């Protein structure tokens, strides 16, 4: 199955602004992980970027997952891009 990387940006003051949406965000990620779609996802140490790796049928499927996330819907993530990734090692 193809793998995809996702890079995105966080809004200003994301740590405070994410609070009302955090539990739903984490529950969604847990469900994706249990289904084998999400490999890993997390912020950079400075909390300005998010990085994820997905194992999905299509790029469109990954975009649908990102855009259904409460962080995207509530503008905690402000932009993102998805690229198919070729894992060599």
Phi and psi in radians as a Rosetta constraint file:
Dihedral C 1 N 2 CA 2 C 2 CIRCULARHARMONIC -1.108 0.35
Dihedral N 2 CA 2 C 2 N 3 CIRCULARHARMONIC 2.643 0.35
Dihedral C 2 N 3 CA 3 C 3 CIRCULARHARMONIC -1.963 0.35
Dihedral N 3 CA 3 C 3 N 4 CIRCULARHARMONIC 2.591 0.35
Dihedral C 3 N 4 CA 4 C 4 CIRCULARHARMONIC -2.331 0.35
Dihedral N 4 CA 4 C 4 N 5 CIRCULARHARMONIC 2.505 0.35
Dihedral C 4 N 5 CA 5 C 5 CIRCULARHARMONIC -1.865 0.35
Dihedral N 5 CA 5 C 5 N 6 CIRCULARHARMONIC 2.544 0.35
Dihedral C 5 N 6 CA 6 C 6 CIRCULARHARMONIC -2.208 0.35
Dihedral N 6 CA 6 C 6 N 7 CIRCULARHARMONIC 2.229 0.35
Dihedral C 6 N 7 CA 7 C 7 CIRCULARHARMONIC -2.035 0.35
Dihedral N 7 CA 7 C 7 N 8 CIRCULARHARMONIC 2.373 0.35
Dihedral C 7 N 8 CA 8 C 8 CIRCULARHARMONIC -2.539 0.35
Dihedral N 8 CA 8 C 8 N 9 CIRCULARHARMONIC 3.032 0.35
Dihedral C 8 N 9 CA 9 C 9 CIRCULARHARMONIC -2.048 0.35
Dihedral N 9 CA 9 C 9 N 10 CIRCULARHARMONIC 2.590 0.35
Dihedral C 9 N 10 CA 10 C 10 CIRCULARHARMONIC -1.704 0.35
Dihedral N 10 CA 10 C 10 N 11 CIRCULARHARMONIC 2.694 0.35
Dihedral C 10 N 11 CA 11 C 11 CIRCULARHARMONIC -1.267 0.35
Dihedral N 11 CA 11 C 11 N 12 CIRCULARHARMONIC 2.975 0.35
Dihedral C 11 N 12 CA 12 C 12 CIRCULARHARMONIC -1.122 0.35
Dihedral N 12 CA 12 C 12 N 13 CIRCULARHARMONIC 2.504 0.35
Dihedral C 12 N 13 CA 13 C 13 CIRCULARHARMONIC 0.994 0.35
Dihedral N 13 CA 13 C 13 N 14 CIRCULARHARMONIC 0.663 0.35
Dihedral C 13 N 14 CA 14 C 14 CIRCULARHARMONIC -1.046 0.35
Dihedral N 14 CA 14 C 14 N 15 CIRCULARHARMONIC -0.642 0.35
Dihedral C 14 N 15 CA 15 C 15 CIRCULARHARMONIC -1.051 0.35
Dihedral N 15 CA 15 C 15 N 16 CIRCULARHARMONIC -0.670 0.35
Dihedral C 15 N 16 CA 16 C 16 CIRCULARHARMONIC -1.368 0.35
Dihedral N 16 CA 16 C 16 N 17 CIRCULARHARMONIC -0.771 0.35
Dihedral C 16 N 17 CA 17 C 17 CIRCULARHARMONIC -1.210 0.35
Dihedral N 17 CA 17 C 17 N 18 CIRCULARHARMONIC -0.432 0.35
Dihedral C 17 N 18 CA 18 C 18 CIRCULARHARMONIC -1.359 0.35
Dihedral N 18 CA 18 C 18 N 19 CIRCULARHARMONIC -0.311 0.35
Dihedral C 18 N 19 CA 19 C 19 CIRCULARHARMONIC -0.831 0.35
Dihedral N 19 CA 19 C 19 N 20 CIRCULARHARMONIC -0.860 0.35
Dihedral C 19 N 20 CA 20 C 20 CIRCULARHARMONIC -1.162 0.35
Dihedral N 20 CA 20 C 20 N 21 CIRCULARHARMONIC -0.303 0.35
Dihedral C 20 N 21 CA 21 C 21 CIRCULARHARMONIC -1.913 0.35
Dihedral N 21 CA 21 C 21 N 22 CIRCULARHARMONIC -0.082 0.35
Dihedral C 21 N 22 CA 22 C 22 CIRCULARHARMONIC -1.080 0.35
Dihedral N 22 CA 22 C 22 N 23 CIRCULARHARMONIC -0.804 0.35
Dihedral C 22 N 23 CA 23 C 23 CIRCULARHARMONIC -1.100 0.35
Dihedral N 23 CA 23 C 23 N 24 CIRCULARHARMONIC -0.750 0.35
Dihedral C 23 N 24 CA 24 C 24 CIRCULARHARMONIC -1.153 0.35
Dihedral N 24 CA 24 C 24 N 25 CIRCULARHARMONIC -0.672 0.35
Dihedral C 24 N 25 CA 25 C 25 CIRCULARHARMONIC -1.044 0.35
Dihedral N 25 CA 25 C 25 N 26 CIRCULARHARMONIC -0.878 0.35
Dihedral C 25 N 26 CA 26 C 26 CIRCULARHARMONIC -1.153 0.35
Dihedral N 26 CA 26 C 26 N 27 CIRCULARHARMONIC -0.657 0.35
Dihedral C 26 N 27 CA 27 C 27 CIRCULARHARMONIC -1.100 0.35
Dihedral N 27 CA 27 C 27 N 28 CIRCULARHARMONIC -0.712 0.35
Dihedral C 27 N 28 CA 28 C 28 CIRCULARHARMONIC -1.132 0.35
Dihedral N 28 CA 28 C 28 N 29 CIRCULARHARMONIC -0.739 0.35
Dihedral C 28 N 29 CA 29 C 29 CIRCULARHARMONIC -1.129 0.35
Dihedral N 29 CA 29 C 29 N 30 CIRCULARHARMONIC -0.685 0.35
Dihedral C 29 N 30 CA 30 C 30 CIRCULARHARMONIC -1.075 0.35
Dihedral N 30 CA 30 C 30 N 31 CIRCULARHARMONIC -0.755 0.35
Dihedral C 30 N 31 CA 31 C 31 CIRCULARHARMONIC -1.102 0.35
Dihedral N 31 CA 31 C 31 N 32 CIRCULARHARMONIC -0.725 0.35
Dihedral C 31 N 32 CA 32 C 32 CIRCULARHARMONIC -1.119 0.35
Dihedral N 32 CA 32 C 32 N 33 CIRCULARHARMONIC -0.702 0.35
Dihedral C 32 N 33 CA 33 C 33 CIRCULARHARMONIC -1.128 0.35
Dihedral N 33 CA 33 C 33 N 34 CIRCULARHARMONIC -0.762 0.35
Dihedral C 33 N 34 CA 34 C 34 CIRCULARHARMONIC -1.123 0.35
Dihedral N 34 CA 34 C 34 N 35 CIRCULARHARMONIC -0.536 0.35
Dihedral C 34 N 35 CA 35 C 35 CIRCULARHARMONIC -1.408 0.35
Dihedral N 35 CA 35 C 35 N 36 CIRCULARHARMONIC -0.131 0.35
Dihedral C 35 N 36 CA 36 C 36 CIRCULARHARMONIC 1.452 0.35
Dihedral N 36 CA 36 C 36 N 37 CIRCULARHARMONIC 0.205 0.35
Dihedral C 36 N 37 CA 37 C 37 CIRCULARHARMONIC -1.518 0.35
Dihedral N 37 CA 37 C 37 N 38 CIRCULARHARMONIC -0.796 0.35
Dihedral C 37 N 38 CA 38 C 38 CIRCULARHARMONIC -1.563 0.35
Dihedral N 38 CA 38 C 38 N 39 CIRCULARHARMONIC 2.149 0.35
Dihedral C 38 N 39 CA 39 C 39 CIRCULARHARMONIC -1.521 0.35
Dihedral N 39 CA 39 C 39 N 40 CIRCULARHARMONIC -0.880 0.35
Dihedral C 39 N 40 CA 40 C 40 CIRCULARHARMONIC -2.825 0.35
Dihedral N 40 CA 40 C 40 N 41 CIRCULARHARMONIC 2.718 0.35
Dihedral C 40 N 41 CA 41 C 41 CIRCULARHARMONIC -2.807 0.35
Dihedral N 41 CA 41 C 41 N 42 CIRCULARHARMONIC 2.463 0.35
Dihedral C 41 N 42 CA 42 C 42 CIRCULARHARMONIC -3.128 0.35
Dihedral N 42 CA 42 C 42 N 43 CIRCULARHARMONIC 2.963 0.35
Dihedral C 42 N 43 CA 43 C 43 CIRCULARHARMONIC -1.506 0.35
Dihedral N 43 CA 43 C 43 N 44 CIRCULARHARMONIC 2.808 0.35
Dihedral C 43 N 44 CA 44 C 44 CIRCULARHARMONIC -1.268 0.35
Dihedral N 44 CA 44 C 44 N 45 CIRCULARHARMONIC 2.807 0.35
Dihedral C 44 N 45 CA 45 C 45 CIRCULARHARMONIC -0.997 0.35
Dihedral N 45 CA 45 C 45 N 46 CIRCULARHARMONIC -0.591 0.35
Dihedral C 45 N 46 CA 46 C 46 CIRCULARHARMONIC -1.483 0.35
Dihedral N 46 CA 46 C 46 N 47 CIRCULARHARMONIC 0.071 0.35
Dihedral C 46 N 47 CA 47 C 47 CIRCULARHARMONIC 0.992 0.35
Dihedral N 47 CA 47 C 47 N 48 CIRCULARHARMONIC 0.627 0.35
Dihedral C 47 N 48 CA 48 C 48 CIRCULARHARMONIC -1.877 0.35
Dihedral N 48 CA 48 C 48 N 49 CIRCULARHARMONIC -0.370 0.35
Dihedral C 48 N 49 CA 49 C 49 CIRCULARHARMONIC -2.295 0.35
Dihedral N 49 CA 49 C 49 N 50 CIRCULARHARMONIC 2.719 0.35
Dihedral C 49 N 50 CA 50 C 50 CIRCULARHARMONIC -2.142 0.35
Dihedral N 50 CA 50 C 50 N 51 CIRCULARHARMONIC 2.502 0.35
Dihedral C 50 N 51 CA 51 C 51 CIRCULARHARMONIC -2.304 0.35
Dihedral N 51 CA 51 C 51 N 52 CIRCULARHARMONIC 2.360 0.35
Dihedral C 51 N 52 CA 52 C 52 CIRCULARHARMONIC -2.484 0.35
Dihedral N 52 CA 52 C 52 N 53 CIRCULARHARMONIC 2.715 0.35
Dihedral C 52 N 53 CA 53 C 53 CIRCULARHARMONIC -2.173 0.35
Dihedral N 53 CA 53 C 53 N 54 CIRCULARHARMONIC 2.261 0.35
Dihedral C 53 N 54 CA 54 C 54 CIRCULARHARMONIC -2.137 0.35
Dihedral N 54 CA 54 C 54 N 55 CIRCULARHARMONIC 2.613 0.35
Dihedral C 54 N 55 CA 55 C 55 CIRCULARHARMONIC -2.050 0.35
Dihedral N 55 CA 55 C 55 N 56 CIRCULARHARMONIC 1.808 0.35
Dihedral C 55 N 56 CA 56 C 56 CIRCULARHARMONIC -2.457 0.35
Dihedral N 56 CA 56 C 56 N 57 CIRCULARHARMONIC 2.889 0.35
Dihedral C 56 N 57 CA 57 C 57 CIRCULARHARMONIC -1.167 0.35
Dihedral N 57 CA 57 C 57 N 58 CIRCULARHARMONIC -0.734 0.35
Dihedral C 57 N 58 CA 58 C 58 CIRCULARHARMONIC -2.514 0.35
Dihedral N 58 CA 58 C 58 N 59 CIRCULARHARMONIC 2.822 0.35
Dihedral C 58 N 59 CA 59 C 59 CIRCULARHARMONIC -1.087 0.35
Dihedral N 59 CA 59 C 59 N 60 CIRCULARHARMONIC -0.659 0.35
Dihedral C 59 N 60 CA 60 C 60 CIRCULARHARMONIC -1.043 0.35
Dihedral N 60 CA 60 C 60 N 61 CIRCULARHARMONIC -0.641 0.35
Dihedral C 60 N 61 CA 61 C 61 CIRCULARHARMONIC -1.115 0.35
Dihedral N 61 CA 61 C 61 N 62 CIRCULARHARMONIC -0.736 0.35
Dihedral C 61 N 62 CA 62 C 62 CIRCULARHARMONIC -1.128 0.35
Dihedral N 62 CA 62 C 62 N 63 CIRCULARHARMONIC -0.787 0.35
Dihedral C 62 N 63 CA 63 C 63 CIRCULARHARMONIC -1.060 0.35
Dihedral N 63 CA 63 C 63 N 64 CIRCULARHARMONIC -0.675 0.35
Dihedral C 63 N 64 CA 64 C 64 CIRCULARHARMONIC -1.094 0.35
Dihedral N 64 CA 64 C 64 N 65 CIRCULARHARMONIC -0.732 0.35
Dihedral C 64 N 65 CA 65 C 65 CIRCULARHARMONIC -1.113 0.35
Dihedral N 65 CA 65 C 65 N 66 CIRCULARHARMONIC -0.782 0.35
Dihedral C 65 N 66 CA 66 C 66 CIRCULARHARMONIC -1.094 0.35
Dihedral N 66 CA 66 C 66 N 67 CIRCULARHARMONIC -0.810 0.35
Dihedral C 66 N 67 CA 67 C 67 CIRCULARHARMONIC -1.311 0.35
Dihedral N 67 CA 67 C 67 N 68 CIRCULARHARMONIC -0.241 0.35
Dihedral C 67 N 68 CA 68 C 68 CIRCULARHARMONIC -1.626 0.35
Dihedral N 68 CA 68 C 68 N 69 CIRCULARHARMONIC -0.094 0.35
Dihedral C 68 N 69 CA 69 C 69 CIRCULARHARMONIC -1.258 0.35
Dihedral N 69 CA 69 C 69 N 70 CIRCULARHARMONIC 2.423 0.35
Dihedral C 69 N 70 CA 70 C 70 CIRCULARHARMONIC -1.003 0.35
Dihedral N 70 CA 70 C 70 N 71 CIRCULARHARMONIC -0.496 0.35
Dihedral C 70 N 71 CA 71 C 71 CIRCULARHARMONIC -1.200 0.35
Dihedral N 71 CA 71 C 71 N 72 CIRCULARHARMONIC -0.625 0.35
Dihedral C 71 N 72 CA 72 C 72 CIRCULARHARMONIC -1.296 0.35
Dihedral N 72 CA 72 C 72 N 73 CIRCULARHARMONIC -0.817 0.35
Dihedral C 72 N 73 CA 73 C 73 CIRCULARHARMONIC -1.095 0.35
Dihedral N 73 CA 73 C 73 N 74 CIRCULARHARMONIC -0.474 0.35
Dihedral C 73 N 74 CA 74 C 74 CIRCULARHARMONIC -1.899 0.35
Dihedral N 74 CA 74 C 74 N 75 CIRCULARHARMONIC 0.316 0.35
Dihedral C 74 N 75 CA 75 C 75 CIRCULARHARMONIC 1.096 0.35
Dihedral N 75 CA 75 C 75 N 76 CIRCULARHARMONIC 0.488 0.35
Dihedral C 75 N 76 CA 76 C 76 CIRCULARHARMONIC -1.336 0.35
Dihedral N 76 CA 76 C 76 N 77 CIRCULARHARMONIC -0.754 0.35
Dihedral C 76 N 77 CA 77 C 77 CIRCULARHARMONIC -1.574 0.35
Dihedral N 77 CA 77 C 77 N 78 CIRCULARHARMONIC 2.253 0.35
Dihedral C 77 N 78 CA 78 C 78 CIRCULARHARMONIC -1.787 0.35
Dihedral N 78 CA 78 C 78 N 79 CIRCULARHARMONIC -0.420 0.35
Dihedral C 78 N 79 CA 79 C 79 CIRCULARHARMONIC -2.796 0.35
Dihedral N 79 CA 79 C 79 N 80 CIRCULARHARMONIC 2.783 0.35
Dihedral C 79 N 80 CA 80 C 80 CIRCULARHARMONIC -2.768 0.35
Dihedral N 80 CA 80 C 80 N 81 CIRCULARHARMONIC 2.847 0.35
Dihedral C 80 N 81 CA 81 C 81 CIRCULARHARMONIC -2.497 0.35
Dihedral N 81 CA 81 C 81 N 82 CIRCULARHARMONIC 2.618 0.35
Dihedral C 81 N 82 CA 82 C 82 CIRCULARHARMONIC -2.139 0.35
Dihedral N 82 CA 82 C 82 N 83 CIRCULARHARMONIC 2.347 0.35
Dihedral C 82 N 83 CA 83 C 83 CIRCULARHARMONIC -2.317 0.35
Dihedral N 83 CA 83 C 83 N 84 CIRCULARHARMONIC 2.424 0.35
Dihedral C 83 N 84 CA 84 C 84 CIRCULARHARMONIC -1.180 0.35
Dihedral N 84 CA 84 C 84 N 85 CIRCULARHARMONIC 2.432 0.35
Dihedral C 84 N 85 CA 85 C 85 CIRCULARHARMONIC -2.085 0.35
Dihedral N 85 CA 85 C 85 N 86 CIRCULARHARMONIC 2.375 0.35
Dihedral C 85 N 86 CA 86 C 86 CIRCULARHARMONIC -1.825 0.35
Dihedral N 86 CA 86 C 86 N 87 CIRCULARHARMONIC 1.895 0.35
Dihedral C 86 N 87 CA 87 C 87 CIRCULARHARMONIC -1.404 0.35
Dihedral N 87 CA 87 C 87 N 88 CIRCULARHARMONIC 2.057 0.35
Dihedral C 87 N 88 CA 88 C 88 CIRCULARHARMONIC -1.608 0.35
Dihedral N 88 CA 88 C 88 N 89 CIRCULARHARMONIC -0.790 0.35
